[in-house]
């Protein structure tokens, strides 16, 4: 039932809560109506939760018997389904993630599974939630629907039983009850959801721990990546510009020696030396472009990516609404897009490609897509490197590339404009 | 050692060299310069393995080797040479590099006796100076890049020496002859001799009349730091 609520309900039913003005209007009424329905559903979900809580509690004393054992083995996952649905609903209604990570357990083996569950704080949270949802939570959630329809139902009952007093008292109560409902519905639902989050959301410490793990990993990857980049730059310089300049120097030196005895040979050596210096400059330019492209520094991400699109042999549509962002982020996204476009040109066999992106004040989202052959491997060297580079800024990269249906690479980086 | 010098002088025109350099552009440049200087290039190799093989032959007077060679592009050239000199300490080798590293100079000097050079590739641009260095190494002398020498000299306390003595020491360590030092500092060879004697006394080095051996003694002293 909770599942159907989470998945099947129209999106608007689970839209994030918003402040409702006290002013009486249609919008405020509909919003309160929605919240009352949500509250009723939460109350209804308390009944199976209570049943689960009773079964689990009952299973503890009989844990040593086979029945108690099997009961727990069956019921704990069911409780997880219920709390998972609650987490999803709370996440959407509060607009903030409510998540928990269960300890890994092989449910097919009841002994190890129950042993793992018993040590998993998240499972204990599930247990606590079932009790709360079936008792205090249920009562709390009943308040808005009861205020809305309670007196009206009593009027009907009074009429049905022919009791004038009952009918009159209930009718008189409709007004105040609705008044209270008008002010109480939203805070009540919000309070209930906050309590849900308090129980269901993994503790702050655990979340910080995960965050630290993630930062440690991405920092190590960043350091690796930087070291590899520096090594590449050193190699490029050593084998490229440095060698060419040394060769030019040798030619000039030899030409100097030969200029009187063999002027023709000297002239040829000088010509070679000139070519060498031109090539050395070209290589230095390429290298500089690979470290920090001048166009990116001058024009930001939009200009940088437009410049990237020019040498791509197929038409590339660039539609970006992006302000100037911090330099390191511009650079990371620029190279990410460069890698994607290079892949398009090299592998996709596409007829057109596009780079679309926007910045909503909090996050930068960029999509690089093409209509080519698809089947790109997100774990491939290039894309994996891009993902690592973005991860250093808490960015993510997602590749959708069904065979024959083009490729889309979606990047997201949290950042503020400068 | 003086015998070696004379022998090398006798065939100064017809020196034979091995060139080990993986970058074609530079290998071709080196060969041209050597041949313009009348030095025969008997083998030109581009990897550590082929160099090691070439060094086992006896048909050359000097090997000119790039520090960095395939397969790993780190210091294979240097390592190959150091290994070869552990069995033939007087194997004449001139190491070329795009950067100089005092540590490598130390390893090079520690293996073998003289007949060794370590120069920046930049120095090749001074064609005559480079050819002179090649001949010097072939004749059992040393040719160290001024950058290397500066690194070694700075690493040792030389307060006891005068400014001029330090200059002489530096030029000696680079492998220059007394005549060249005299010319460079605009003093007489006799004055150079006097400075060298003072240096040897102050550094507690045993006196020796042979130029080459004096250089080695100075290098060994610098290297010991």
Interface residues (C-beta under 8 A of the other chain):
Chain A: X235 X238 X239 X242 X243 X244 X246 X247 X249 X250 X251 X252 X253 X254 X256 X257 X258 X269 X276
Chain B: X23 X25 X26 X28 X29 X30 X32 X33 X36 X68 X73 X98 X121 X122 X124 X125 X126 X127 X128 X130
